[in-house]
């Protein structure tokens, strides 16, 4: 089960990386963030919103590994 949990945790982190990358590319192309919370964080944190977003993904991966 440990290898399954590790794989799931890795997928959670990878999805976070791809999500941040695709969001940045979409915003650069002129699109607008539709999630009000993420839009607020992007306005408030600027380019550092990615740090907070990835912290959530790493925390989720940690929860997967803890159980």
DALIN-V420525 format. One record per residue. N is the residue number from 0. RES is the residue in one small letter. OMEGA is omega in degrees with one decimal (NA if undefined). Layout:
BEGIN
N,RES,OMEGA
N,RES,OMEGA
END
This chain:
BEGIN
0,x,-179.7
1,x,-179.9
2,x,176.5
3,x,178.6
4,x,178.2
5,x,179.1
6,x,179.1
7,x,178.7
8,x,178.8
9,x,178.5
10,x,178.8
11,x,179.5
12,x,179.7
13,x,177.8
14,x,177.2
15,x,179.2
16,x,-179.9
17,x,178.6
18,x,179.1
19,x,-179.7
20,x,-178.6
21,x,177.0
22,x,178.9
23,x,178.5
24,x,179.1
25,x,178.5
26,x,178.8
27,x,179.6
28,x,176.8
29,x,178.1
30,x,-175.7
31,x,175.2
32,x,-177.5
33,x,177.5
34,x,-175.4
35,x,179.4
36,x,180.0
37,x,177.6
38,x,177.8
39,x,-179.2
40,x,178.8
41,x,176.9
42,x,-174.5
43,x,-173.8
44,x,-177.1
45,x,-176.7
46,x,-178.3
47,x,176.5
48,x,-178.7
49,x,-179.6
50,x,179.6
51,x,179.4
52,x,179.9
53,x,175.8
54,x,177.2
55,x,179.1
56,x,177.3
57,x,176.8
58,x,177.9
59,x,177.3
60,x,177.6
61,x,177.7
62,x,178.0
63,x,-177.8
64,x,-178.5
65,x,-178.7
66,x,NA
END
